[in-house]
Amino acid sequence: MVTDFLNEQFAEAIDDCRRLYVDGIIECFLAEPKRLKLGHDEFFDDLQHRYAALVVKVFVETAESDLVLTPAEARLALTLVEHLLKQRVRKSKLKETFAQLAQIAKQNSWAYVTEPLHWFDQTRDHFEEFKSGIGRIANIAARVDGHISEETITQLKLIRWQLDQHLPPSREDPGDTDTPVSDQADDADAGNEHRLADVLIQLIEKDAEPKAANADRAEPCPLTIQRREEELERGMAELDSLIGIAEVRHEVRTLMNVCKLQQHRAEHSMPVSHVSLHMVFTGNPGTGKTTVARIVGKLFGGMGVLQRGHLVETDRSGLVAEYLGQTAQKTSAKIDEALDGVLFIDEAYSLAPTSQADAYGQEAVQTLLKRMEDDRDRLVVILAGYPQPMETMLKSNPGLSSRFSRHCHFPDYGVQDLCAIFERLAHQNHYQLAGEFHDRLAAEMQSRIDRKDEHFGNGRMVRNLFESAIRNLANRVVLAADLTPDLLSTFQTEDLESTPASLGSNS
């Protein structure tokens, strides 16, 4: 199995980093034992713990990034603990194991776990090699469950940034390397007693347990309350930052409040009404439907309404099989992938055309309806597409119309909104706009709106226009004698010239 192979790679990566971190520092210590005010036993114990805490921190922060511990990540967690402690861990204790790992990750700072690499000058020559090794551990943890979310990609970048901050590429270091270890530790970590072996010892198997028949089908484990709170806060910030679509934002907040109401009623032992969370998003391309669907998943995950809150995007091709009778299986597999999260079906009306001859589409719809009922507490389905075809689809099937009572329409953006999207892209990518650029941009947006058709790209058009402006800027300044930062990052009016007509489409 691929997972078994990755587990082996994970163990190898841990050993490779150990040679650089533990073995390398031990060699330096044996050559200069008086440099640190620590006895041999104290030094070895402290060094081993810090390395274990570092690996745990990297794994936990990567696994937590998408707000769930998948079965594949759970097996990787067992590999990590068993490889560090050389003991087996009870598979029935997956949740407790990861909770303890999360505790270790939180209580040991980046400064604390990377500090030993500053104890001796010789180890600084291996900073980049060590960071690559840690990156390998993080990357295996990120891809063990078969896909890497945007949140996980962001977390990988953050881990690299932390390593660069604490292990800078130059040999210069502001710290005083002559300071003994006992005085260098961060105040938050001073007297740290949360040793890996101590907090996990109750989970170690005294005798080998027989493997359960369904051990490879472990349910996803919810992550820490702190991570959910962070995800909820991040989701709300993203929702509030969306340009335009005020009514959509209001509808999402209303749905959240309904969910909160039911949660509070349950806390007071009051009757709870089942709330349908399935939605229909209508609008032209590029109006933010997929973005809002992703935010909805993040918000529901943060609230605990969904265990994960991840987004799975699909369309007819991802649900309908080549031969009759196989569609139900293919649709169910896609739904399984989305369980505990959001299933986003784009151009959903293609599953239910006006002609009743499409047995494949009907099979997919019937499978979807059944699974929505069977997994009502683990699945949110969002159907998306153009307004009129979506309305026709819902009217043609009472089962669909009764289950999708919440509709959000995403209108086309106006000139001001399109300009604001462009300006945000520029700001996020560290570009600035010349004074006269704003008027030229507004005129360009108005021109594109005046000649738009049903395929008008909205936000996607703006992104294409932004990328075209970057290309024009590059062609304009690349041969300049003095390439100053301002010259390299400032859009001029001519950077909007000669943009192809196709930018107004959904391409």
C-alpha positions in Angstrom: 0.0 0.0 0.0 1.0 3.6 -0.6 0.4 4.5 3.0 2.7 1.7 4.2 5.4 3.0 1.9 5.0 6.5 3.2 5.1 5.2 6.8 8.5 3.7 6.0 9.7 6.9 4.3 8.4 8.8 7.4 10.5 6.6 9.7 13.6 7.0 7.5 13.1 10.8 7.5 13.0 10.9 11.3 16.2 8.9 11.4 17.9 11.1 8.9 17.1 14.2 10.9 18.1 12.5 14.1 21.6 12.0 12.6 22.0 15.7 11.9 20.4 16.9 15.1 21.2 14.4 17.9 24.3 12.6 16.6 25.9 15.8 15.2 25.4 17.7 18.5 26.6 14.8 20.6 29.9 14.7 18.6 30.4 18.4 19.3 29.6 17.9 23.0 32.1 15.0 23.4 34.7 17.3 21.8 33.9 20.2 24.1 32.1 18.8 27.2 32.8 21.9 29.3 31.1 24.3 26.9 27.7 23.5 28.3 27.0 23.5 32.1 25.3 20.1 31.9 26.3 16.7 33.1 26.4 13.9 30.5 23.1 12.2 31.5 21.3 15.5 31.7 22.6 16.6 28.3 21.6 13.4 26.5 18.2 13.4 28.1 17.5 17.0 27.2 18.8 16.6 23.7 16.7 13.5 23.0 13.6 15.2 24.3 14.0 18.4 22.3 14.5 16.4 19.1 11.3 14.3 19.8 9.4 17.5 20.6 10.6 19.1 17.3 9.4 16.1 15.2 6.1 16.0 17.1 5.6 19.7 16.6 6.2 19.5 12.8 3.8 16.5 12.5 1.0 18.0 14.6 1.1 21.4 13.0 0.9 19.8 9.5 -1.8 17.3 10.4 -3.9 20.0 12.2 -3.8 22.4 9.3 -6.9 21.0 7.7 -8.7 20.5 11.0 -8.8 16.7 11.0 -6.8 13.6 11.8 -7.5 11.2 8.9 -7.1 7.5 9.3 -3.8 7.7 7.2 -2.5 10.5 9.5 -3.5 8.5 12.5 -1.4 5.6 11.4 1.4 8.0 10.8 1.0 9.3 14.3 1.4 5.8 15.6 4.5 5.3 13.5 6.0 8.6 14.9 5.4 7.6 18.6 6.5 4.0 18.1 9.6 5.1 16.2 10.6 7.7 18.8 9.9 5.5 21.9 10.6 2.1 20.3 7.3 0.9 21.9 3.9 -0.1 20.4 0.9 2.2 21.1 -2.6 0.9 21.4 -4.6 1.5 18.3 -7.7 2.0 20.4 -6.1 5.1 21.8 -5.7 7.1 18.6 -7.6 10.1 19.9 -5.8 10.2 23.2 -2.4 9.7 21.4 -3.0 12.6 19.1 -4.3 14.8 21.9 -1.1 14.2 23.9 1.0 14.9 20.8 -0.9 18.2 20.3 -0.2 19.0 23.9 3.5 18.5 23.4 3.5 20.6 20.2 1.8 23.5 22.0 4.0 23.5 25.0 7.3 23.4 23.2 8.2 26.6 21.2 10.1 26.7 18.0 12.9 28.6 19.8 13.1 25.8 22.4 13.2 22.8 20.0 15.8 24.5 17.6 18.0 25.9 20.3 20.5 22.9 20.5 21.6 23.7 17.0 23.0 26.9 18.2 25.0 25.4 21.1 28.0 24.7 18.9 29.4 26.7 16.0 30.0 23.5 13.9 26.3 22.7 13.6 25.4 25.9 11.8 27.1 24.7 8.7 24.3 22.1 8.4 21.3 24.4 8.9 20.0 24.1 5.4 20.5 20.4 5.3 18.6 20.0 8.5 15.8 22.3 7.3 15.4 20.1 4.2 15.2 17.1 6.4 12.4 18.6 8.5 10.7 19.7 5.3 10.7 16.1 4.2 9.0 15.0 7.4 6.3 17.7 7.0 5.7 16.9 3.4 5.2 13.2 4.1 2.7 14.2 6.8 1.0 16.5 4.4 0.5 14.0 1.5 -0.1 10.8 3.4 -3.9 11.0 3.0 -3.7 11.5 -0.7 -4.3 15.2 -1.2 -2.9 18.5 0.1 -5.3 21.3 1.0 -4.6 24.9 0.6 -4.5 25.2 4.4 -1.9 22.5 4.6 0.2 24.3 1.9 0.0 27.5 3.9 1.1 25.6 7.0 4.1 24.0 5.2 5.2 27.5 4.2 4.8 28.7 7.8 6.9 25.8 9.1 9.6 26.7 6.7 9.4 30.4 7.8 9.7 29.4 11.4 12.8 27.3 10.6 14.3 30.2 8.6 13.7 32.6 11.5 15.4 30.3 14.1 18.0 28.8 11.8 19.0 31.7 9.5 21.1 30.8 6.4 24.0 33.1 7.4 26.5 32.2 10.1 25.7 35.3 12.0 23.6 34.7 15.1 22.5 37.4 17.5 22.5 34.9 20.4 25.3 34.4 22.9 26.5 30.9 22.2 28.6 30.9 25.3 25.5 31.1 27.5 24.8 27.7 29.1 21.8 25.7 28.1 20.1 26.1 31.3 20.1 29.9 30.9 19.2 29.9 27.2 15.8 28.3 27.3 12.7 30.5 26.8 10.9 31.4 29.9 7.8 29.6 28.6 9.8 26.4 28.3 11.9 26.7 31.5 11.3 23.7 33.7 9.4 22.0 30.9 8.3 18.6 32.3 6.0 17.5 29.4 8.3 14.8 28.2 7.2 12.6 25.3 7.7 9.3 27.2 6.0 10.7 30.3 2.8 11.9 28.7 2.4 8.9 26.4 3.5 6.1 28.7 -0.1 5.1 29.6 -0.8 4.5 26.0 2.0 2.0 25.5 1.1 -1.6 24.9 2.4 -4.0 27.6 1.5 -6.9 25.3 0.9 -7.1 21.6 -2.8 -6.6 20.9 -4.5 -8.5 18.1 -5.3 -6.3 15.2 -8.9 -5.3 14.9 -10.7 -6.3 11.8 -11.6 -2.7 11.0 -8.3 -1.1 12.2 -7.7 0.3 8.7 -11.1 2.1 8.7 -10.5 4.4 11.7 -13.0 7.3 11.9 -11.5 10.8 11.5 -10.6 12.2 14.9 -11.7 15.7 15.8 -8.8 18.0 16.6 -8.3 20.4 19.5 -10.9 23.0 20.6 -8.2 25.7 20.1 -7.7 24.7 16.4 -11.5 24.8 15.8 -11.6 28.3 17.4 -8.8 29.4 15.1 -10.5 27.9 12.1 -13.7 29.7 12.9 -12.0 33.0 13.4 -10.1 32.6 10.1 -13.3 31.7 8.3 -15.2 34.7 9.6 -12.3 37.0 8.6 -12.4 35.5 5.1 -16.1 35.9 4.9 -16.0 39.5 6.0 -13.2 40.3 3.6 -15.2 39.2 0.5 -15.9 42.1 -1.9 -19.6 42.6 -2.8 -22.1 39.8 -2.3 -23.5 41.3 0.9 -26.7 39.2 0.7 -24.7 36.0 0.4 -22.6 36.9 3.5 -25.8 37.7 5.4 -27.3 34.3 4.4 -24.2 32.5 5.6 -24.2 34.3 8.9 -27.9 33.6 9.4 -27.3 29.9 8.8 -24.4 29.9 11.4 -26.7 31.6 13.9 -29.4 28.9 13.4 -26.8 26.3 14.0 -25.6 28.1 17.2 -29.1 28.3 18.4 -29.6 24.5 18.1 -26.2 23.9 19.8 -27.2 26.2 22.8 -30.6 24.4 23.0 -28.9 21.1 23.2 -26.6 22.3 25.9 -29.7 23.2 28.0 -31.3 19.8 27.2 -34.0 21.4 25.1 -35.5 19.8 22.0 -33.3 20.4 18.9 -34.7 20.8 15.4 -32.9 19.2 12.4 -31.6 22.0 10.3 -30.9 21.4 6.6 -27.5 22.8 5.7 -27.6 22.0 2.0 -27.6 25.0 -0.4 -27.9 26.1 -4.0 -25.5 28.7 -5.3 -26.5 30.4 -8.5 -24.5 32.9 -10.5 -22.2 33.4 -13.4 -18.6 32.2 -13.4 -16.1 34.0 -11.2 -18.6 35.4 -8.7 -17.2 33.6 -5.7 -19.3 30.5 -5.4 -16.5 28.1 -4.8 -14.7 30.6 -2.5 -17.8 30.9 -0.3 -18.4 27.1 -0.3 -14.8 26.7 1.0 -15.5 29.3 3.7 -18.8 27.6 4.7 -16.9 24.4 5.2 -14.3 26.1 7.3 -17.0 27.8 9.4 -19.0 24.6 10.0 -15.8 22.8 10.9 -14.8 25.5 13.3 -18.2 25.4 14.9 -18.1 21.6 15.3 -21.2 21.2 13.0 -18.9 19.2 10.7 -16.0 17.2 12.0 -13.6 18.3 9.3 -15.1 21.1 7.1 -13.0 20.4 4.1 -14.3 21.1 0.5 -14.5 18.4 -2.2 -15.3 19.9 -5.7 -16.8 17.8 -8.4 -19.1 18.0 -11.5 -20.9 15.5 -13.6 -17.7 13.8 -14.8 -16.7 13.1 -11.1 -20.1 11.4 -10.4 -21.2 9.6 -13.5 -19.4 6.4 -14.7 -18.9 5.1 -18.2 -21.3 2.2 -17.9 -24.8 1.9 -16.5 -24.8 0.5 -12.9 -21.4 1.9 -12.0 -22.5 5.5 -11.4 -23.9 4.7 -7.9 -20.5 3.3 -6.9 -18.7 6.3 -8.3 -21.0 8.8 -6.8 -20.8 7.1 -3.4 -17.0 7.1 -3.6 -17.0 10.9 -4.1 -19.5 11.4 -1.3 -17.2 9.2 1.0 -14.4 11.6 0.2 -16.6 14.6 1.2 -17.9 13.1 4.5 -17.6 15.4 7.5 -17.2 18.3 5.0 -18.8 20.0 2.0 -19.5 18.4 -1.4 -19.6 21.2 -4.1 -21.2 20.1 -7.3 -20.6 22.6 -10.1 -23.0 22.8 -13.1 -25.2 20.3 -11.1 -28.1 20.7 -13.6 -26.1 18.5 -16.0 -27.1 15.6 -13.8 -30.8 16.2 -14.5 -31.4 17.4 -18.1 -34.9 18.0 -19.4 -34.8 14.7 -21.2 -35.6 11.7 -19.0 -33.4 9.5 -21.2 -30.3 10.1 -19.1 -30.3 7.1 -16.8 -26.8 7.9 -15.7 -27.6 11.3 -14.3 -30.7 10.0 -12.6 -28.7 7.3 -10.9 -26.3 9.9 -9.6 -29.1 12.1 -8.3 -30.9 9.2 -6.6 -27.6 8.0 -5.0 -26.9 11.5 -3.8 -30.4 11.9 -2.3 -30.1 8.6 -0.4 -26.7 9.5 1.0 -27.8 12.9 2.0 -30.5 11.2 4.1 -28.2 8.5 5.5 -25.3 10.8 6.3 -27.4 13.9 7.2 -25.1 14.8 10.1 -21.9 14.3 8.2 -22.4 16.0 4.9 -23.3 19.3 3.4 -24.0 19.4 -0.3 -23.9 22.7 -2.4 -25.2 22.6 -5.9 -23.9 25.4 -8.1 -24.5 26.7 -11.6 -26.3 29.3 -13.8 -29.6 30.5 -12.3 -32.2 29.4 -14.9 -30.9 25.8 -15.4 -30.6 25.3 -11.7 -34.2 26.4 -11.2 -35.4 24.0 -13.9 -33.4 21.2 -12.3 -34.9 21.7 -8.9 -38.5 22.0 -10.2 -38.1 18.7 -12.1 -37.3 16.7 -9.0 -39.3 17.1 -5.8 -36.6 15.3 -3.8 -34.1 17.9 -4.7 -36.3 20.9 -4.2 -37.3 19.7 -0.7 -33.7 19.2 0.4 -32.3 22.4 -1.1 -34.4 25.1 0.4 -31.6 27.6 0.9 -30.6 29.6 -2.2 -27.8 32.1 -2.5 -27.5 34.2 -5.7 -24.1 35.6 -6.6 -24.6 38.7 -8.8 -22.1 39.9 -11.3 -19.6 42.4 -9.9 -19.9 46.1 -10.7 -17.1 48.5 -11.7 -16.2 49.4 -8.1 -16.1 45.8 -7.0 -14.0 44.7 -9.9 -11.5 47.5 -9.3 -11.4 46.6 -5.6 -10.6 43.0 -6.5 -7.7 44.1 -8.7 -6.4 46.4 -6.1 -6.5 43.6 -3.5 -4.6 41.3 -5.8 -2.0 44.0 -6.3 -1.7 44.5 -2.5 -1.4 40.8 -1.8 1.3 40.4 -4.3 3.2 43.6 -3.3 2.4 45.7 -6.3 1.4 49.3 -6.2 -0.7 51.5 -8.6 0.4 54.8 -10.1 -1.9 57.7 -9.3 -3.5 57.8 -12.7 -3.8 54.0 -12.9 -7.1 54.0 -10.9 -9.0 56.0 -13.4 -7.7 53.9 -16.3 -8.6 50.7 -14.4 -12.2 51.9 -13.8 -12.6 52.7 -17.5 -11.2 49.3 -18.5 -13.6 47.6 -16.2 -16.6 49.6 -17.4 -15.6 48.7 -21.0 -15.6 45.0 -20.3 -19.0 45.2 -18.5 -20.5 47.0 -21.4 -19.6 44.2 -23.8 -20.1 41.2 -21.4 -22.0 38.1 -22.4 -23.2 35.0 -20.4 -19.6 33.8 -20.2 -18.3 37.0 -18.5 -15.6 36.0 -16.1 -16.2 38.5 -13.2 -13.4 37.8 -10.6 -11.6 35.4 -13.0 -11.5 38.1 -15.6 -9.9 40.4 -13.0 -7.3 37.8 -12.2 -6.5 37.4 -15.9 -6.2 41.1 -16.3 -3.9 41.3 -13.3 -1.6 38.6 -14.7 -1.6 40.4 -18.0 -0.6 43.6 -16.4 2.3 41.8 -14.7 3.5 40.6 -18.1 3.2 44.1 -19.6 5.1 45.6 -16.6 7.8 43.0 -17.1 8.2 43.7 -20.8 8.3 47.5 -20.0 11.0 47.5 -17.3 13.1 44.4 -18.0 15.7 46.4 -20.1 15.8 49.4 -17.8 19.3 50.5 -16.6 18.3 51.0 -13.0 15.8 48.4 -11.7 14.7 50.0 -8.5 12.0 48.4 -6.2 9.5 51.0 -7.2 10.0 50.4 -10.9 9.6 46.6 -10.4 6.4 46.9 -8.4 4.4 49.9 -9.8 1.7 49.5 -12.4 1.5 52.3 -14.9 -1.5 53.0 -17.2 0.2 51.4 -20.2 0.3 48.1 -18.4 -3.4 47.8 -19.0 -3.0 48.4 -22.8 -3.1 45.7 -25.5 -4.9 43.2 -23.3 -6.6 40.4 -25.4 -10.4 40.4 -25.8 -10.5 36.9 -24.3 -9.9 38.4 -20.8 -13.5 39.3 -20.7 -14.5 35.7 -20.9 -14.4 32.8 -18.4 -11.2 31.5 -19.9 
